[in-house]
């Protein structure tokens, strides 16, 4: 090998090694003093756990409702609801950011090419013979990630991908719970509507009987006025109940993202009563919510991302070393070929920036403190949601037995008073009081049955809807992946 060739290869490498040693002597990076954000939660649930009945896992729980209308509405909402589109777009944006950050770890190479034909048409001796000039160039640069700035930024971006995927799962769980909750409210609303209609039908028959008795003098006009007023009150309640059911249809249409006519057709094909799901058991403890709640997992991954950004901001306090080189090929049809080149390292030293980099570190640590607070708040809120759902569910279970007994006995009492009234042994006021009590007990029972299912749905959502960070493989795909 010629001595010139040795100089060509050795001198730039020697310079790079010299700068590397100087950089190492300048300072070294230590991870910032940030403490883990571990919230304090109880070792066991304080609310009474549901028991009895058939158990089922949260995954695929909706099929236990055995209601085809609910299944169709859930499928439509997952297909059409814009909240999931937003979540997928956020995932694609996070993936693109990660690719951009990761590219900083690799050399940057650009190439250029040009061709030029030149000459003159002047007379001798000013005339220049036409010639062709071609040129090409390669430029390369590579910033060595000595202290992990680029690596930490890439890790932060990667953590945010998993956070956004968890957000997508959370959106799916929340959407399914909202659709099911609205559907259960709709079915309960229709049951209340049917109760008011049946009651009004009975009252209209009572009005006819009272009108005949009033004409014959067996009943007073006051009795007739009372039964008419009661019927008007029932019509008022019925009208309000029908409107409430219509509003729920609008809500289901929005959630399903479909045509209202189609949604109404779907509702016609569902169960007429309130669907009752299979019960499930809770096998986890509060500390396991990280593995069950996609929103809590998202908080945790965001916390990790910010921690990496703290490391990147610390790394920015220290020098940066870059290698760059270029190779140019010039060829002229008259003068021949020229091949200039260059290669060497460069060192950037942050000598004075007015405290900008130090401020960036403080800002990153403040962001970490904020993310840590959000994470702790997310865990505590998740525990509260589960505990609240457990209390409501246990309360509804305890009330249902008494509400069923009250509805049955008040109905029997009304039937007895009604027979007595028809025989002339009870006043119309006694009958109306018995009717209102029976109606109120029936409405309470329907409301409790509806609420019990809604509390099961709330518990399903609070427990993460069957999602598990360790086993989930369902990931939305996108163009940027």
C-alpha positions in Angstrom: 0.0 0.0 0.0 1.3 3.4 -0.9 2.1 6.0 1.8 -0.5 8.4 0.4 -3.1 5.7 0.8 -2.2 5.1 4.4 -2.5 8.8 5.1 -5.9 8.8 3.4 -7.3 6.2 5.7 -5.5 6.9 9.0 -5.6 10.6 9.4 -9.4 11.1 9.6 -9.7 8.0 12.0 -6.9 9.4 14.2 -8.7 12.7 14.4 -11.9 11.0 15.3 -10.3 9.1 18.1 -8.7 12.2 19.4 -12.0 14.0 19.5 -13.7 11.0 21.1 -11.2 11.0 24.0 -11.6 14.7 24.4 -15.4 14.3 24.5 -15.2 11.6 27.1 -13.0 13.8 29.3 -15.5 16.6 29.0 -18.2 14.8 30.9 -20.4 11.7 31.0 -24.1 11.2 31.2 -25.9 9.8 34.3 -29.6 9.1 34.2 -31.4 12.0 36.0 -32.6 11.5 39.6 -36.2 10.6 38.9 -38.1 8.4 41.3 -40.7 5.8 40.2 -44.3 6.8 40.4 -45.8 4.0 42.4 -49.3 4.7 43.7 -50.5 3.4 47.0 -53.4 1.0 46.6 -55.0 -1.5 48.8 -53.9 -5.2 48.6 -57.5 -6.3 48.2 -60.9 -5.0 47.1 -63.0 -3.3 49.8 -66.3 -3.6 48.0 -68.3 -6.9 48.2 -67.3 -9.1 45.3 -70.1 -10.5 43.1 -70.8 -14.1 43.7 -73.2 -16.8 42.6 -74.5 -17.5 39.2 -72.5 -18.7 36.2 -69.1 -17.2 35.7 -67.6 -16.0 32.5 -64.4 -14.3 31.4 -64.5 -10.7 30.3 -63.3 -11.5 26.9 -66.3 -12.1 24.6 -68.6 -11.2 27.5 -71.1 -9.5 25.3 -72.1 -12.8 23.7 -73.5 -13.8 27.1 -76.3 -11.3 26.7 -77.8 -13.6 24.0 -79.2 -10.6 22.2 -78.6 -10.4 18.4 -79.5 -6.7 18.3 -76.8 -5.8 20.8 -74.2 -7.8 19.0 -75.1 -6.1 15.7 -75.0 -2.6 17.3 -71.6 -3.4 18.8 -70.2 -4.5 15.5 -71.5 -1.4 13.7 -70.1 0.9 16.3 -66.6 -0.7 16.1 -66.7 -0.4 12.3 -68.1 3.1 12.0 -67.5 5.1 15.2 -65.2 8.0 14.6 -63.5 7.7 18.1 -61.7 4.6 16.9 -60.7 6.3 13.6 -59.1 9.1 15.7 -57.3 6.5 17.9 -55.9 4.7 14.8 -54.7 8.0 13.3 -52.9 8.7 16.6 -51.2 5.3 16.4 -50.0 6.0 12.8 -48.7 9.4 13.8 -46.8 7.8 16.7 -45.3 5.2 14.4 -44.2 7.9 11.9 -42.6 9.8 14.8 -40.7 6.7 15.9 -39.4 6.1 12.4 -38.2 9.7 12.2 -36.4 9.5 15.5 -34.8 6.1 14.8 -33.5 7.4 11.4 -31.2 9.7 13.4 -29.1 6.7 14.5 -28.1 6.0 10.9 -25.8 7.8 8.5 -27.3 10.4 6.1 -26.3 10.0 2.5 -27.4 12.3 -0.4 -26.5 12.2 -4.0 -26.6 14.7 -6.8 -26.0 14.5 -10.5 -25.9 17.2 -13.3 -25.1 17.5 -17.0 -24.3 20.7 -18.9 -23.5 21.3 -22.6 -21.8 24.7 -23.3 -20.0 26.6 -26.1 -20.3 29.7 -28.3 -21.1 30.4 -31.9 -18.7 33.4 -32.2 -16.0 33.8 -34.9 -12.4 32.9 -34.3 -10.6 33.5 -32.0 -13.5 34.1 -29.6 -15.2 30.9 -30.5 -15.3 28.3 -27.8 -15.7 24.7 -28.9 -18.8 23.0 -27.5 -18.2 20.7 -24.6 -20.2 18.5 -22.3 -19.7 18.6 -18.5 -21.1 15.9 -16.3 -20.8 15.8 -12.5 -22.0 13.6 -9.6 -21.5 13.9 -5.9 -22.1 11.8 -2.8 -22.3 13.5 0.6 -22.5 11.5 3.8 -22.8 12.6 7.5 -23.3 10.6 10.7 -23.7 12.1 14.2 -22.5 9.5 16.7 -24.9 9.0 19.5 -22.2 9.0 22.2 -24.5 9.9 25.1 -27.8 8.5 24.0 -29.7 11.5 23.0 -31.0 10.0 19.8 -31.5 6.6 21.3 -33.5 8.0 24.2 -35.7 10.0 21.8 -36.3 6.9 19.7 -37.2 4.9 22.9 -39.6 7.6 23.9 -41.3 7.5 20.5 -41.5 3.7 20.7 -43.1 3.9 24.2 -45.7 6.3 22.8 -46.6 3.8 20.1 -47.6 1.3 22.7 -49.4 4.1 24.6 -51.4 5.0 21.6 -52.3 1.4 20.9 -53.5 1.1 24.5 -55.6 4.2 23.9 -57.1 2.4 20.9 -58.0 -0.5 23.1 -59.4 1.8 25.8 -61.6 3.5 23.1 -62.9 0.1 22.0 -63.8 -0.9 25.6 -65.4 2.4 26.4 -67.3 2.4 23.1 -68.7 -1.1 23.7 -69.7 -0.2 27.3 -71.4 3.0 26.1 -73.3 1.1 23.3 -74.4 -1.6 25.7 -75.4 0.9 28.4 -77.5 2.9 26.0 -79.1 -0.3 24.7 -80.0 -1.5 28.2 -81.5 1.9 28.9 -83.5 1.7 25.7 -84.9 -1.7 26.6 -85.7 -0.5 30.1 -87.4 2.6 28.6 -89.6 0.4 26.4 -90.6 -1.6 29.4 -91.6 1.5 31.3 -93.5 2.7 28.2 -95.4 -0.6 28.0 -96.2 -0.2 31.7 -97.6 3.2 31.2 -99.6 2.1 28.1 -101.1 -0.8 30.0 -102.0 1.4 32.9 -103.6 4.0 30.6 -105.6 1.3 28.8 -106.9 0.1 32.2 -107.7 3.6 33.2 -109.7 4.3 30.0 -111.8 1.3 30.8 -112.3 2.6 34.3 -113.4 6.0 32.9 -116.1 4.3 30.7 -117.4 2.3 33.7 -117.4 5.4 35.9 -119.2 7.4 33.3 -122.0 4.8 33.1 -122.2 4.7 36.9 -122.3 8.5 37.1 -125.2 8.7 34.6 -127.2 6.1 36.6 -126.3 7.9 39.9 -124.2 5.1 41.3 -121.0 7.1 41.2 -120.4 10.8 41.9 -119.1 13.3 39.4 -116.1 13.8 41.8 -115.2 10.1 41.2 -115.4 10.7 37.5 -113.2 13.8 37.7 -110.6 11.8 39.7 -110.3 8.9 37.3 -110.1 11.3 34.3 -107.4 13.3 36.0 -105.5 10.1 36.8 -105.7 9.1 33.1 -104.4 12.5 32.0 -101.5 12.1 34.3 -100.7 8.7 32.9 -100.9 10.1 29.3 -98.4 12.8 30.4 -96.0 10.2 31.8 -96.4 8.1 28.7 -95.7 11.0 26.3 -92.5 11.8 28.3 -91.4 8.2 28.3 -91.9 7.8 24.5 -89.8 10.9 24.0 -87.0 9.5 26.2 -87.0 6.2 24.2 -86.7 8.2 20.9 -83.7 10.1 22.3 -82.0 6.9 23.2 -82.5 5.7 19.6 -80.8 8.9 18.4 -77.9 8.1 20.8 -77.6 4.5 19.5 -77.6 5.8 15.9 -74.8 8.1 16.6 -72.7 5.4 18.4 -73.4 2.9 15.6 -72.5 5.5 13.0 -75.3 4.1 10.8 -78.6 5.1 9.3 -81.4 5.5 11.9 -83.9 3.4 9.8 -81.4 0.5 10.0 -80.9 1.0 13.7 -84.6 0.9 14.3 -84.9 -2.4 12.3 -82.1 -3.8 14.4 -83.9 -2.8 17.6 -87.0 -4.5 16.4 -85.2 -7.8 16.1 -83.8 -7.7 19.7 -85.1 -9.0 22.9 -88.1 -7.2 24.3 -87.0 -7.2 27.9 -83.8 -6.1 29.6 -81.0 -8.5 28.6 -79.3 -10.2 31.5 -75.6 -11.1 31.0 -73.7 -13.9 32.6 -71.9 -12.9 35.8 -68.2 -13.0 36.1 -65.8 -13.3 39.0 -63.0 -10.9 39.9 -59.8 -12.8 40.3 -57.4 -9.9 40.4 -56.4 -7.4 43.1 -56.1 -3.6 42.8 -52.3 -3.9 42.0 -53.2 -5.9 38.9 -55.1 -3.1 37.2 -52.0 -2.1 35.2 -52.4 -5.4 33.3 -56.2 -5.0 33.0 -56.8 -1.4 32.2 -55.5 -0.1 28.8 -55.9 3.5 30.0 -53.7 2.9 33.0 -51.2 1.1 30.8 -51.2 4.1 28.5 -50.4 6.4 31.4 -47.5 4.0 32.4 -46.0 4.0 28.8 -46.4 7.8 28.6 -44.4 8.0 31.9 -41.7 5.8 30.4 -41.6 8.0 27.3 -41.1 11.2 29.3 -38.4 9.5 31.4 -36.5 8.7 28.1 -36.9 12.4 27.1 -35.3 13.4 30.4 -32.3 11.3 29.4 -32.2 12.8 26.0 -32.3 16.4 27.4 -29.4 15.4 29.8 -27.4 14.0 26.9 -27.8 17.3 25.0 -25.7 19.0 27.7 -22.6 17.2 26.4 -20.6 17.5 23.1 -21.6 15.8 19.9 -19.3 14.2 17.4 -20.1 13.9 13.7 -18.3 12.2 10.8 -18.8 13.7 7.4 -17.4 13.1 3.9 -18.0 13.9 0.3 -16.9 12.5 -3.1 -17.4 14.5 -6.3 -16.9 13.3 -9.9 -16.5 16.0 -12.6 -16.0 15.1 -16.2 -15.5 17.5 -19.1 -15.3 16.2 -22.7 -12.4 18.6 -23.3 -10.4 18.8 -20.0 -11.0 15.3 -18.7 -12.0 13.9 -15.3 -11.6 15.4 -11.8 -12.3 13.5 -8.5 -12.1 15.7 -5.4 -13.0 14.2 -2.0 -13.1 15.0 1.7 -13.6 13.2 5.0 -13.2 14.0 8.6 -14.8 14.4 12.1 -16.2 17.4 13.7 -16.9 18.2 17.3 -19.6 20.5 18.6 -19.1 21.8 22.2 -22.0 23.5 24.0 -19.9 26.2 25.6 -22.5 28.9 26.2 -26.3 29.0 25.3 -27.7 31.2 28.0 -28.9 28.3 30.0 -31.2 27.0 27.2 -30.1 23.3 27.6 -30.3 23.4 31.4 -33.8 24.8 31.1 -34.7 22.0 28.7 -33.6 19.5 31.3 -35.8 21.2 34.0 -38.7 21.2 31.6 -38.3 17.5 30.8 -38.2 16.7 34.6 -41.3 18.8 35.1 -43.0 16.9 32.3 -42.0 13.7 34.1 -43.5 14.9 37.4 -46.7 15.7 35.5 -46.8 12.3 33.8 -46.1 10.6 37.1 -49.0 12.5 38.7 -51.3 11.5 35.8 -50.2 7.9 36.2 -50.9 7.8 40.0 -54.2 9.6 39.4 -55.2 7.1 36.7 -54.5 4.1 38.9 -56.4 5.6 41.9 -59.3 6.5 39.6 -59.4 3.0 38.2 -59.5 1.5 41.7 -62.3 3.9 42.6 -64.3 2.9 39.5 -64.1 -0.8 40.4 -65.0 -0.2 44.0 -67.9 2.0 43.1 -69.2 -0.5 40.6 -68.9 -3.3 43.2 -70.9 -1.2 45.8 -73.6 -0.3 43.3 -73.8 -3.9 42.0 -74.1 -5.3 45.6 -76.7 -2.7 46.5 -78.8 -3.4 43.4 -78.6 -7.2 44.1 -79.9 -6.6 47.6 -82.7 -4.3 46.6 -83.9 -6.5 43.8 -85.4 -9.1 46.1 -87.3 -6.6 48.1 -88.4 -4.7 45.0 -89.7 -7.9 43.4 -91.7 -8.7 46.6 -93.0 -5.1 46.8 -94.2 -5.1 43.1 -95.9 -8.5 43.5 -97.7 -7.6 46.7 -98.7 -4.1 45.7 -100.2 -5.6 42.5 -102.2 -8.1 44.5 -103.3 -5.3 46.8 -104.5 -3.2 43.9 -106.4 -6.1 42.4 -108.2 -6.7 45.7 -109.1 -3.0 46.1 -110.2 -2.9 42.5 -112.5 -5.8 43.0 -113.9 -4.2 46.1 -114.3 -0.9 44.3 -116.3 -2.5 41.5 -118.5 -4.1 44.1 -119.0 -0.7 45.7 -117.1 -1.5 48.9 -114.2 0.9 48.3 -113.9 4.5 47.2 -112.3 5.6 44.0 -109.7 7.4 46.1 -108.7 4.2 47.8 -108.5 2.5 44.4 -106.2 5.3 42.9 -103.9 5.2 45.9 -103.6 1.4 45.5 -103.0 1.8 41.7 -100.3 4.4 42.2 -98.5 2.2 44.7 -98.6 -0.8 42.4 -97.4 1.3 39.4 -94.6 2.9 41.5 -93.4 -0.5 42.7 -93.4 -1.9 39.1 -91.5 1.2 37.8 -89.0 0.8 40.7 -88.5 -2.9 39.9 -87.9 -2.2 36.2 -85.4 0.6 37.1 -83.5 -1.7 39.4 -83.2 -4.5 36.9 -81.9 -2.0 34.3 -79.5 -0.5 36.8 -78.2 -3.9 37.8 -77.2 -4.7 34.2 -75.7 -1.2 33.9 -73.6 -1.8 37.0 -72.3 -5.1 35.5 -71.4 -3.1 32.4 -69.6 -0.5 34.5 -67.7 -3.2 36.3 -66.7 -4.7 33.0 -65.4 -1.4 31.8 -63.7 -0.6 35.1 -61.8 -4.0 34.9 -60.5 -3.2 31.4 -63.0 -5.2 29.3 -60.8 -8.3 29.2 -57.8 -6.5 27.8 -54.4 -7.7 29.0 -51.1 -6.0 28.1 -49.2 -9.3 28.4 -51.3 -11.4 26.1 -53.0 -9.0 23.7 -52.1 -9.3 20.0 -54.8 -7.3 18.4 -53.1 -4.2 17.0 -54.6 -1.8 14.4 -52.5 -1.8 11.2 -51.6 1.4 9.4 -49.7 2.7 6.4 -46.9 4.0 8.6 -46.1 0.7 10.3 
